[in-house]
């Protein structure tokens, strides 16, 4: 039986692939009578119905062809990078026993109300189309807190990787988008002081080491240390938040400017501002525990009861970090403030020092941040007695757009080719009309779980098929030919070396599996990076 | 150095875990002076600032604690199922050499305009907050077409797994949500007739077989066959779409009701309706190619020029399906219509027959659908000559909410425990205050890439630690004790058998790696399912 009988198969194209604007070959565009008729009828029908291609093409004249401002598409090469980054991060979260959850992309508007201070203006709302008032999530922390409160969960160690939305001024150069990924890891539960907090530092250090994107520092501070410092310097309690948000700018802005803001805009006593300056320049650079001891001996902030206890907590954290082998990347930094209101204990921020991308030596800014937030879940619990702790949480959020950018640049500059598929074998034919034999062979390979592709043309050119293999980094190609088929053999080609060998047709699966084991063994034998290795 | 000095470490909790509402043990809730002071200060500051916990708790009295209508959270057990389903599907897409892309969750509103017919009313719009008019994506097909047109890509084989949004009446029982996943696989490019179309059938059959959710059928039909049938039966051309959408209901509605709609609501000539009935009851049940030959001999629809060519195309498809080993799950079904306007050639729909969940024998409805859409990309190309093909595409979309539900039920009813973490070793202590030793050991294990957890309590009870291992299915536990530490050994416990052995402290990583290799070897040795195995 020959199923091609009666079909005017029109060879219209080329081997599959992402070649923008690739033209169809001339001499193959001639259409058979039947084919034209078929298309003609469709067009006619569409015209009658009034929203087919004719109509749509007319409408398209005015169409703005773009994705929304501040968003982007990820093409296959970028997705390959993204998957690699995610895998590194997820593997690390799983190394520490985390579960994962997911929540909807939008929340009730009121769920997000009163959580983000003045950043609330950046929240995307959905149109009122009847029904509930909804907003796109702004981060993953508030949905997590809502999830815990709603399900009365008091302890969990979970990660959540998802997109969040902010109507910010986008800046591709700075990796700031309106739709972007966050990778969150949080530990909820009432535990002993700094035990969970220290593991977060370890996890962050592991991830940044394994991503291999250059030197980094994990800055730590404590909300209560900050508050004690402000109180002892003479900042009035009602101005704590405002002054805190000025301090938060010190990573990008020189002191003099920040001082101007404090004094001129926020009307802080200049003498108080000068006292603050003495502290915000302080950060540990060698032994952080000794640094804390120095602070404890400080006549001002060493004498504040709450501050003293927070310092002791920080010493505990630092000693745990030592046990976890990560103290050399941790710096206790009194200028670290972080904007969000809900932090109540330790705060973290990871910064890259010297960009692997630009080889610049200055700090390129924050790529992760977090802290302890012991009251956020309680905000969702109406029955909770006032000020009670409910579910204490500590966590970190990795903003990976900058990491993507660095990894992409690294891959571009390296000789290593980024593969966007995992295809192991390409089934090619050296003569025309061998597509039935190709299809049979593909089926056998798919049945054997061997990743296999072939051309969608009935009679593709051999050169184009082999070029496709090289372009996509496919390691093996089977070349079918009439004479080989008659002798019950096939040619198996190593695409990189171009060596060919003749394999009995009924041994091909077996031979390929052995070869792939060798190839895959080589590609995964590179040593696994350990922290600070 | 003892970093605990000066810290009143308050043991407040229990081993980490998702135990809703678990109470803290009594006798451990007494707070030290310093701790109270710390919290007190925070509360005071929050009160002053006006949006801390006091204030928030007051506001929370009115808070509706829920996720938006028609959406849901995925808890860790559900996520474990979801990841398993996704892995099966993605592995299959990769088996066929697909790349992946991603697009934003929202599009310009006009990108979605005129694509979905009357379903457009189900599109979520974003509020007008200044700037572009945006809508949440309704499917992944239109964003894909926009991506191709924008980047001038003429051929690609890609998959895309992401959430889509529809303001439909939700029905949890029927697996219908307002936010749900689609898994799309599409082949774009000008290729020979039915070559790509047949591979889609093979992929769909592979996925449904591997998911092992019961018997299924992949219904196929051709838009031009449908149109030819309607034309030959005497349906006026202007009524094609309307009658088509009536036919589309035949999978859920008896003929008499559909006929009533055609005749009474849509004013179709009753004689025409009766002629249609003769055809829409037809579907292949054995050899589908013979079935097509019968149709070709039919005095009415066998005589339509376009229809005849479409039948020949279907014969070609069916012969390719035979070569791909999937013809036994394919049925050429003349009642398959599918609602979307943009299909131009083959259309697919996969239905489960007899629910693995309910063991019912009746069809439980569609779990995947798709078809060929040769004009959609052209709708985005203003320069395209009217009615030109631009980038022909064929693809399938798997709606996996129903599959999740079936898999979840299967897992619940089976004895097999669903693990939500991948933890391999739990580091426990048999006596109090061994947390430094535990931390050191954890570090060693993490450095060796062994997935490891421990309690966040300084002095957890042994029983609770071992219960945690059983609850989470952790295979190995190390039990640290004073006497063992003095002898430089540790106890290694097989959690399931409760067997314990003594291992030298400096050999523990080595011994655990060997044990894990054994354990992991066993759990992955179950045979890999092949299509129709």
Interface residues (C-beta under 8 A of the other chain):
Chain A: X1 X3 X4 X6 X7 X8 X9 X10 X11 X12 X13 X14 X16 X17 X18 X19 X20 X21 X22 X24 X34 X35 X37 X38 X39 X41 X42 X43 X44 X45 X46 X48 X49 X51 X52 X53 X54 X55 X56 X57 X58 X59 X60 X61 X62 X63 X64 X65 X66 X67 X68 X69 X71 X72 X73 X74 X75 X76 X79 X82 X83 X94 X95 X96 X97 X98 X99 X100 X101 X102 X103 X104 X105 X106 X107 X108 X110 X111 X114 X117 X124 X125 X126 X127 X128 X129 X131 X132 X134 X136 X146 X147 X149 X150 X151 X152 X153 X154 X155 X156 X157 X158 X163 X165 X167 X179 X187 X189 X190 X191 X192 X193 X195 X196 X199 X202 X206 X223 X224 X227 X237 X238 X240 X241 X289 X305 X306 X308 X309 X310 X312 X313 X315 X316 X318 X319 X320 X323 X324 X325 X341 X344 X375 X378 X379 X380 X381 X382 X384 X386 X387 X389 X420 X421 X422 X423 X435 X436 X439 X440 X442 X443 X446 X447 X449 X450 X451 X452 X453 X456 X457 X458 X472 X528 X530 X531
Chain B: X1 X3 X4 X6 X7 X9 X10 X11 X12 X13 X14 X16 X17 X18 X19 X20 X21 X22 X24 X34 X35 X37 X38 X39 X41 X42 X43 X44 X45 X46 X48 X49 X51 X52 X53 X54 X56 X57 X58 X59 X60 X61 X62 X63 X64 X65 X66 X67 X68 X69 X71 X72 X73 X74 X75 X76 X79 X82 X94 X95 X96 X97 X98 X99 X100 X101 X102 X103 X104 X105 X106 X107 X108 X110 X111 X113 X114 X117 X124 X125 X126 X127 X128 X129 X131 X132 X134 X136 X146 X147 X149 X150 X151 X152 X153 X154 X155 X156 X157 X158 X163 X165 X167 X179 X187 X189 X190 X191 X192 X193 X195 X196 X199 X202 X206 X223 X224 X227 X237 X238 X240 X241 X289 X305 X306 X309 X310 X312 X313 X315 X316 X318 X319 X320 X323 X324 X325 X341 X344 X375 X378 X379 X380 X381 X382 X384 X386 X387 X389 X420 X421 X422 X423 X435 X436 X439 X440 X442 X443 X446 X447 X449 X450 X451 X452 X453 X456 X457 X458 X472 X528 X530 X531
